[in-house]
Amino acid sequence: MNRALIVIDVQESFRQLPNWAAVSNPDVAAQVDRLVEAARSKGDLVVWVLHSQPGSGTAFDPALGHVRLIDGLVPSDGEPVVTKTSHNVFTTTNLQQLLTERGIREVVICGIRTEQCCETTARLASDFGYEVTFVTDATATHPIEHWNAPAGRSLAEILADPLSLSTDQIIARTEYALAGRFATIASVAELTGKAATSGVRG
C-alpha cells in the first residue's frame, strides 16, 4: 500500500446550507463511494476528513450534530477519521504522520469544496512531495459571489449576479490551476474502470 484516498468534508453540514440547492454535484457522495470501494479493493488506505468549527453556531459546529459523513458513507475498521479546523487537511490534523507511517507516496483527492479544501489540500500535498491525483467529478462546490458583493444576499441574488462565478467556472479554474503543476486530473470512471451508477450504499 503506497496510495491513499483522502475523502474531504463529504458531510451533512453542507446539506444544511441554503446554497446546497445550487451545488455542482448533488450526487457527490455516490461518486465518492465508488472511489472508496475501488480503493478498498486495491488495498489502498482510505482517510476520512470532517471539517469542524466548534462554538460557531453554524452547520459546522459539532454541537449541532451535522459534522458527520453524509448518510451511506461508512468508514471500515482501521480507516482513519480525522477532524480539521483549517482549509487544508494537513495543518490541523495528524494526516502527514498517518501517511508517513504507512509509507504513502501518492494521494487521491475528492470531496467538498472543489476549489477550497480539496484544491488547498492538493496543493500542499504536492509541496510535501506526494504524487497527487485530483478527481474532479468526485468533488462538489457552490457558486461564489464577487468578493466585494454586499453581505447577506439570497442564493437567488447571488445566482443572478453576472459577477458571481458559476460552479462550471470554479471547476474549470481549479483544473487549470492544478493540472501539470500540482496534480493529475482524473475522473471516477478512469480510477474505477466502471460507468457511473446512481445511489449510495445504505
Secondary structure by P-SEA (a helix, b strand, c coil): ccbbbbbcccccccccccccccccccaaaaaaaaaaaaaaaabbbbbbbbbbbcccccccccccccccccccccccccbbbbbbcccccccccaaaaaaaaacccbbbbbccccccaaaaaaaaaaaaccbbbbbcccccccccccccccccccaaaaaaccccccaaaaaaaaaaaccccccccccccccccccccccccc
